[in-house]
Amino acid sequence: MSSTPRTAKDRAADESGMTGKYYESFTEGETIVHETRRTVSEGDNQRFCDLTMNQQPLHLDAEFAAGTQFGERVVNGLYTLSLAVGLTVPDTTAGTVVANLGYDDVEHPAPVFHGDTLRAETTVTNTRLTSDEERGVVTMQVDVYKQDDTLVCSFERTALVERTPE
């Protein structure tokens, strides 16, 4: 899949330090291949579990996890989801989002382990103006892959975004 070229409006936003896209710059069907990747460390997983008070032994206890079908600790799925959002924001809604309206149909078809490197692709599935036409609602399908191209997380993100300033 190829990355969608940035428009003149997108480049103007870049000059102001903002990297996100205004509503008019999203095109239904476009796929954005995000260049930023992240290798997940044991520390990332531990800190996320600590911050969220999730003490699931599958994520934290090597001896416990060794006795599971995975044979080792599995990275917290909510961390994977959160990281995916973070990987996609610079190319989608950084500086233009009013609010994230929802995350739907979250799936984790394969586990993530310490040392896996994740990347994301976003496909715009729907765009519509709000009833007052002052902002736009953009729905995006986000797919997250690890280094061997295994799909490890997918979800739908819906965001309320600013329209291009006049």
KEMIDO-850975 format. One line per field, with one value per atom (N, C-alpha, C): residue number from 0; atom name; y, x, z; residue in one letter. Coordinates in steps of 0.05 Angstrom, whole numbers. Layout:
seq = [NUM, ...]
atom = [CA, ...]
c2 = [Y, ...]
c1 = [X, ...]
c3 = [Z, ...]
type = [a, ...]
//
This chain:
seq = [0, 0, 0, 1, 1, 1, 2, 2, 2, 3, 3, 3, 4, 4, 4, 5, 5, 5, 6, 6, 6, 7, 7, 7, 8, 8, 8, 9, 9, 9, 10, 10, 10, 11, 11, 11, 12, 12, 12, 13, 13, 13, 14, 14, 14, 15, 15, 15, 16, 16, 16, 17, 17, 17, 18, 18, 18, 19, 19, 19, 20, 20, 20, 21, 21, 21, 22, 22, 22, 23, 23, 23, 24, 24, 24, 25, 25, 25, 26, 26, 26, 27, 27, 27, 28, 28, 28, 29, 29, 29, 30, 30, 30, 31, 31, 31, 32, 32, 32, 33, 33, 33, 34, 34, 34, 35, 35, 35, 36, 36, 36, 37, 37, 37, 38, 38, 38, 39, 39, 39, 40, 40, 40, 41, 41, 41, 42, 42, 42, 43, 43, 43, 44, 44, 44, 45, 45, 45, 46, 46, 46, 47, 47, 47, 48, 48, 48, 49, 49, 49, 50, 50, 50, 51, 51, 51, 52, 52, 52, 53, 53, 53, 54, 54, 54, 55, 55, 55, 56, 56, 56, 57, 57, 57, 58, 58, 58, 59, 59, 59, 60, 60, 60, 61, 61, 61, 62, 62, 62, 63, 63, 63, 64, 64, 64, 65, 65, 65, 66, 66, 66, 67, 67, 67, 68, 68, 68, 69, 69, 69, 70, 70, 70, 71, 71, 71, 72, 72, 72, 73, 73, 73, 74, 74, 74, 75, 75, 75, 76, 76, 76, 77, 77, 77, 78, 78, 78, 79, 79, 79, 80, 80, 80, 81, 81, 81, 82, 82, 82, 83, 83, 83, 84, 84, 84, 85, 85, 85, 86, 86, 86, 87, 87, 87, 88, 88, 88, 89, 89, 89, 90, 90, 90, 91, 91, 91, 92, 92, 92, 93, 93, 93, 94, 94, 94, 95, 95, 95, 96, 96, 96, 97, 97, 97, 98, 98, 98, 99, 99, 99, 100, 100, 100, 101, 101, 101, 102, 102, 102, 103, 103, 103, 104, 104, 104, 105, 105, 105, 106, 106, 106, 107, 107, 107, 108, 108, 108, 109, 109, 109, 110, 110, 110, 111, 111, 111, 112, 112, 112, 113, 113, 113, 114, 114, 114, 115, 115, 115, 116, 116, 116, 117, 117, 117, 118, 118, 118, 119, 119, 119, 120, 120, 120, 121, 121, 121, 122, 122, 122, 123, 123, 123, 124, 124, 124, 125, 125, 125, 126, 126, 126, 127, 127, 127, 128, 128, 128, 129, 129, 129, 130, 130, 130, 131, 131, 131, 132, 132, 132, 133, 133, 133, 134, 134, 134, 135, 135, 135, 136, 136, 136, 137, 137, 137, 138, 138, 138, 139, 139, 139, 140, 140, 140, 141, 141, 141, 142, 142, 142, 143, 143, 143, 144, 144, 144, 145, 145, 145, 146, 146, 146, 147, 147, 147, 148, 148, 148, 149, 149, 149, 150, 150, 150, 151, 151, 151, 152, 152, 152, 153, 153, 153, 154, 154, 154, 155, 155, 155, 156, 156, 156, 157, 157, 157, 158, 158, 158, 159, 159, 159, 160, 160, 160, 161, 161, 161, 162, 162, 162, 163, 163, 163, 164, 164, 164, 165, 165, 165]
atom = [N, CA, C, N, CA, C, N, CA, C, N, CA, C, N, CA, C, N, CA, C, N, CA, C, N, CA, C, N, CA, C, N, CA, C, N, CA, C, N, CA, C, N, CA, C, N, CA, C, N, CA, C, N, CA, C, N, CA, C, N, CA, C, N, CA, C, N, CA, C, N, CA, C, N, CA, C, N, CA, C, N, CA, C, N, CA, C, N, CA, C, N, CA, C, N, CA, C, N, CA, C, N, CA, C, N, CA, C, N, CA, C, N, CA, C, N, CA, C, N, CA, C, N, CA, C, N, CA, C, N, CA, C, N, CA, C, N, CA, C, N, CA, C, N, CA, C, N, CA, C, N, CA, C, N, CA, C, N, CA, C, N, CA, C, N, CA, C, N, CA, C, N, CA, C, N, CA, C, N, CA, C, N, CA, C, N, CA, C, N, CA, C, N, CA, C, N, CA, C, N, CA, C, N, CA, C, N, CA, C, N, CA, C, N, CA, C, N, CA, C, N, CA, C, N, CA, C, N, CA, C, N, CA, C, N, CA, C, N, CA, C, N, CA, C, N, CA, C, N, CA, C, N, CA, C, N, CA, C, N, CA, C, N, CA, C, N, CA, C, N, CA, C, N, CA, C, N, CA, C, N, CA, C, N, CA, C, N, CA, C, N, CA, C, N, CA, C, N, CA, C, N, CA, C, N, CA, C, N, CA, C, N, CA, C, N, CA, C, N, CA, C, N, CA, C, N, CA, C, N, CA, C, N, CA, C, N, CA, C, N, CA, C, N, CA, C, N, CA, C, N, CA, C, N, CA, C, N, CA, C, N, CA, C, N, CA, C, N, CA, C, N, CA, C, N, CA, C, N, CA, C, N, CA, C, N, CA, C, N, CA, C, N, CA, C, N, CA, C, N, CA, C, N, CA, C, N, CA, C, N, CA, C, N, CA, C, N, CA, C, N, CA, C, N, CA, C, N, CA, C, N, CA, C, N, CA, C, N, CA, C, N, CA, C, N, CA, C, N, CA, C, N, CA, C, N, CA, C, N, CA, C, N, CA, C, N, CA, C, N, CA, C, N, CA, C, N, CA, C, N, CA, C, N, CA, C, N, CA, C, N, CA, C, N, CA, C, N, CA, C, N, CA, C, N, CA, C, N, CA, C, N, CA, C, N, CA, C, N, CA, C, N, CA, C, N, CA, C, N, CA, C, N, CA, C, N, CA, C, N, CA, C, N, CA, C, N, CA, C, N, CA, C, N, CA, C, N, CA, C, N, CA, C, N, CA, C, N, CA, C, N, CA, C, N, CA, C, N, CA, C]
c2 = [-24, 0, 25, 45, 69, 91, 108, 130, 152, 165, 186, 211, 225, 249, 271, 287, 309, 332, 346, 368, 394, 415, 442, 451, 445, 452, 437, 411, 396, 408, 416, 427, 454, 470, 495, 489, 469, 461, 453, 439, 430, 455, 476, 500, 513, 509, 520, 501, 478, 459, 438, 440, 421, 401, 375, 355, 341, 345, 332, 343, 330, 338, 350, 371, 382, 364, 368, 351, 348, 370, 370, 354, 349, 335, 304, 295, 266, 257, 235, 224, 196, 190, 163, 144, 122, 102, 105, 128, 132, 115, 105, 91, 106, 111, 125, 104, 100, 82, 99, 94, 111, 101, 119, 112, 106, 118, 114, 86, 73, 46, 47, 27, 26, -3, -8, -34, -34, -53, -54, -67, -53, -64, -76, -91, -101, -78, -57, -34, -19, -18, -5, -20, -46, -63, -60, -62, -60, -33, -11, 16, 19, 10, 12, -3, -27, -43, -29, -18, -4, 21, 36, 61, 55, 33, 26, 6, -1, -19, -46, -54, -80, -100, -117, -136, -164, -166, -192, -207, -231, -245, -253, -255, -261, -239, -215, -192, -188, -197, -189, -212, -236, -258, -278, -278, -295, -325, -333, -361, -369, -352, -358, -360, -340, -338, -362, -372, -395, -420, -421, -444, -440, -418, -412, -421, -419, -426, -409, -385, -367, -373, -385, -392, -369, -345, -322, -300, -278, -256, -243, -235, -222, -192, -175, -146, -140, -123, -114, -104, -115, -107, -78, -66, -38, -20, -30, -16, -16, -39, -41, -22, -21, -2, 27, 34, 61, 69, 50, 56, 60, 44, 47, 75, 84, 111, 132, 129, 147, 147, 123, 122, 135, 137, 148, 178, 188, 216, 236, 235, 256, 259, 236, 237, 241, 241, 243, 267, 269, 289, 307, 307, 323, 353, 366, 395, 401, 381, 386, 372, 353, 338, 356, 354, 367, 347, 322, 300, 274, 254, 226, 217, 209, 202, 173, 156, 128, 110, 87, 66, 41, 30, 8, -16, -39, -64, -70, -67, -72, -103, -111, -139, -142, -164, -171, -200, -203, -229, -245, -232, -245, -230, -244, -231, -214, -195, -179, -187, -191, -198, -177, -176, -158, -162, -139, -140, -139, -141, -138, -109, -104, -77, -73, -53, -48, -25, -27, -6, -5, 17, 20, 31, 24, 35, 44, 67, 78, 80, 70, 74, 90, 112, 129, 115, 109, 94, 111, 134, 151, 180, 199, 227, 240, 257, 272, 298, 318, 343, 340, 356, 357, 372, 370, 382, 412, 426, 454, 460, 440, 441, 456, 459, 473, 455, 429, 409, 385, 366, 341, 317, 295, 270, 251, 240, 222, 195, 174, 147, 133, 121, 109, 80, 62, 35, 34, 26, 25, -4, -12, -39, -37, -55, -54, -81, -80, -103, -104, -129, -131, -137, -139, -140, -161, -183, -204, -201, -177, -170, -184, -196, -208, -186, -187, -167, -173, -154, -158, -142, -122, -105, -91, -89, -73, -60, -36, -22, 1, 10, 33, 57, 79, 104, 125, 138, 160, 186, 207, 232, 255, 275, 300, 319, 329, 345, 373, 391, 418, 419, 438, 444, 463, 465, 483, 511, 526, 554, 570, 589, 606, 627]
c1 = [17, 0, 18, 9, 25, 14, 31, 23, 11, -10, -23, -5, -1, 15, 2, 18, 8, 0, -22, -32, -18, -23, -12, -21, -46, -56, -41, -35, -19, 9, 21, 48, 47, 26, 24, 22, 7, 4, 32, 48, 74, 91, 89, 105, 98, 74, 65, 73, 85, 92, 71, 48, 27, 29, 26, 29, 3, -18, -43, -57, -78, -93, -119, -127, -154, -174, -199, -220, -219, -216, -216, -193, -172, -149, -152, -172, -177, -193, -185, -200, -208, -234, -243, -229, -219, -205, -175, -165, -136, -124, -100, -85, -60, -55, -31, -13, 10, 30, 48, 47, 62, 91, 109, 137, 149, 138, 148, 142, 162, 159, 168, 161, 170, 175, 198, 204, 195, 178, 167, 186, 192, 211, 196, 210, 199, 191, 207, 202, 176, 171, 147, 122, 123, 101, 97, 119, 118, 107, 117, 107, 78, 69, 41, 24, 32, 16, 16, 38, 39, 21, 23, 6, -24, -31, -60, -69, -50, -56, -65, -56, -62, -40, -46, -25, -29, -41, -45, -18, -16, 10, 19, 0, 8, 26, 23, 39, 65, 65, 86, 103, 92, 105, 116, 142, 155, 150, 151, 146, 118, 98, 70, 66, 76, 72, 85, 107, 120, 102, 83, 64, 39, 37, 14, 19, -1, 2, 22, 28, 47, 76, 80, 107, 124, 114, 128, 108, 117, 99, 89, 64, 51, 48, 54, 51, 21, 15, -12, -25, -49, -62, -71, -77, -84, -60, -36, -12, -8, -13, -11, -30, -55, -74, -65, -56, -48, -24, -4, 19, 11, -8, -17, -29, -45, -56, -33, -14, 8, 25, 28, 43, 28, 1, -15, -21, -21, -30, -14, 13, 27, 18, 10, 2, -28, -43, -72, -84, -81, -97, -81, -54, -38, -44, -56, -62, -89, -102, -128, -151, -145, -167, -181, -207, -223, -227, -234, -238, -237, -228, -231, -259, -275, -303, -307, -288, -291, -270, -267, -250, -268, -272, -291, -278, -291, -282, -253, -243, -215, -211, -191, -184, -153, -146, -117, -114, -110, -109, -84, -63, -38, -24, -9, 4, 28, 35, 59, 77, 102, 122, 143, 157, 179, 199, 207, 226, 213, 186, 173, 173, 176, 175, 148, 133, 107, 106, 89, 84, 54, 44, 15, 9, -15, -27, -55, -63, -89, -104, -128, -145, -169, -174, -197, -222, -241, -264, -289, -290, -314, -307, -318, -316, -344, -350, -375, -373, -387, -387, -407, -402, -421, -446, -467, -493, -490, -472, -469, -447, -435, -414, -389, -385, -362, -338, -342, -321, -328, -310, -315, -310, -324, -320, -306, -283, -267, -265, -272, -270, -247, -230, -205, -203, -195, -187, -157, -149, -120, -112, -91, -81, -52, -45, -18, -5, 20, 35, 61, 71, 98, 118, 143, 165, 162, 147, 144, 118, 106, 80, 56, 58, 35, 17, -9, -28, -31, -26, -28, -50, -61, -82, -96, -122, -138, -161, -168, -190, -199, -223, -234, -232, -221, -219, -236, -253, -269, -261, -255, -245, -261, -265, -277, -253, -251, -228, -237, -218, -223, -224, -239, -238, -215, -207, -185, -193, -175, -181, -184, -202, -207, -185]
c3 = [0, 0, 0, -14, -15, 3, 11, 28, 11, 22, 7, 8, -15, -15, 2, 15, 31, 13, 20, 4, 12, -4, 3, 30, 37, 64, 86, 81, 100, 103, 81, 82, 97, 93, 108, 138, 145, 173, 184, 168, 176, 183, 167, 172, 199, 208, 234, 257, 250, 271, 276, 264, 267, 244, 251, 231, 222, 238, 232, 207, 199, 176, 184, 169, 173, 159, 166, 155, 125, 111, 82, 70, 85, 75, 77, 91, 93, 69, 56, 33, 40, 37, 42, 24, 35, 21, 21, 29, 29, 52, 47, 68, 74, 99, 108, 121, 110, 121, 139, 165, 184, 185, 182, 182, 209, 230, 257, 266, 278, 289, 318, 333, 361, 369, 381, 392, 421, 428, 455, 474, 496, 515, 539, 555, 580, 598, 598, 615, 606, 580, 570, 581, 579, 588, 618, 633, 662, 671, 659, 667, 661, 637, 630, 650, 656, 675, 703, 711, 737, 736, 715, 713, 713, 702, 699, 721, 739, 761, 752, 729, 717, 725, 744, 753, 742, 719, 706, 703, 715, 714, 686, 667, 640, 628, 638, 629, 644, 670, 688, 700, 701, 716, 696, 692, 672, 678, 703, 710, 704, 711, 705, 675, 660, 631, 617, 628, 616, 614, 633, 634, 617, 602, 586, 557, 540, 512, 498, 509, 496, 504, 527, 536, 546, 545, 555, 560, 573, 579, 553, 554, 532, 539, 520, 525, 528, 547, 553, 527, 520, 495, 495, 518, 519, 513, 520, 513, 483, 471, 441, 428, 437, 426, 430, 454, 459, 443, 440, 424, 395, 385, 358, 353, 372, 369, 368, 386, 386, 360, 349, 323, 300, 302, 280, 283, 306, 311, 295, 293, 278, 249, 237, 208, 205, 226, 223, 238, 264, 279, 297, 296, 314, 308, 328, 325, 313, 302, 290, 303, 322, 335, 356, 356, 377, 399, 391, 410, 395, 409, 399, 408, 390, 396, 403, 394, 401, 388, 401, 391, 390, 367, 364, 351, 354, 341, 345, 370, 377, 377, 362, 361, 364, 377, 381, 370, 344, 332, 338, 347, 353, 376, 392, 415, 407, 425, 423, 446, 441, 461, 464, 486, 490, 467, 455, 433, 405, 404, 378, 370, 345, 334, 319, 327, 316, 297, 277, 258, 253, 242, 238, 210, 201, 176, 183, 172, 177, 150, 149, 125, 133, 118, 124, 112, 129, 120, 117, 130, 128, 137, 123, 131, 128, 147, 145, 162, 153, 168, 191, 212, 234, 224, 239, 231, 227, 242, 238, 218, 207, 186, 195, 221, 231, 235, 237, 241, 225, 225, 211, 229, 222, 236, 217, 226, 209, 223, 208, 219, 204, 220, 209, 219, 201, 209, 213, 237, 243, 246, 231, 232, 242, 261, 273, 267, 258, 251, 266, 271, 282, 259, 266, 247, 225, 231, 210, 195, 197, 184, 194, 218, 231, 242, 236, 247, 276, 294, 322, 336, 322, 333, 310, 311, 292, 307, 299, 311, 294, 300, 286, 305, 295, 311, 298, 314, 303, 318, 302, 313, 302, 319, 311, 306, 281, 273, 263, 265, 255, 225, 214, 186, 180, 156, 148, 154, 168, 174, 149, 150, 126, 124]
type = [m, m, m, s, s, s, s, s, s, t, t, t, p, p, p, r, r, r, t, t, t, a, a, a, k, k, k, d, d, d, r, r, r, a, a, a, a, a, a, d, d, d, e, e, e, s, s, s, g, g, g, m, m, m, t, t, t, g, g, g, k, k, k, y, y, y, y, y, y, e, e, e, s, s, s, f, f, f, t, t, t, e, e, e, g, g, g, e, e, e, t, t, t, i, i, i, v, v, v, h, h, h, e, e, e, t, t, t, r, r, r, r, r, r, t, t, t, v, v, v, s, s, s, e, e, e, g, g, g, d, d, d, n, n, n, q, q, q, r, r, r, f, f, f, c, c, c, d, d, d, l, l, l, t, t, t, m, m, m, n, n, n, q, q, q, q, q, q, p, p, p, l, l, l, h, h, h, l, l, l, d, d, d, a, a, a, e, e, e, f, f, f, a, a, a, a, a, a, g, g, g, t, t, t, q, q, q, f, f, f, g, g, g, e, e, e, r, r, r, v, v, v, v, v, v, n, n, n, g, g, g, l, l, l, y, y, y, t, t, t, l, l, l, s, s, s, l, l, l, a, a, a, v, v, v, g, g, g, l, l, l, t, t, t, v, v, v, p, p, p, d, d, d, t, t, t, t, t, t, a, a, a, g, g, g, t, t, t, v, v, v, v, v, v, a, a, a, n, n, n, l, l, l, g, g, g, y, y, y, d, d, d, d, d, d, v, v, v, e, e, e, h, h, h, p, p, p, a, a, a, p, p, p, v, v, v, f, f, f, h, h, h, g, g, g, d, d, d, t, t, t, l, l, l, r, r, r, a, a, a, e, e, e, t, t, t, t, t, t, v, v, v, t, t, t, n, n, n, t, t, t, r, r, r, l, l, l, t, t, t, s, s, s, d, d, d, e, e, e, e, e, e, r, r, r, g, g, g, v, v, v, v, v, v, t, t, t, m, m, m, q, q, q, v, v, v, d, d, d, v, v, v, y, y, y, k, k, k, q, q, q, d, d, d, d, d, d, t, t, t, l, l, l, v, v, v, c, c, c, s, s, s, f, f, f, e, e, e, r, r, r, t, t, t, a, a, a, l, l, l, v, v, v, e, e, e, r, r, r, t, t, t, p, p, p, e, e, e]
//
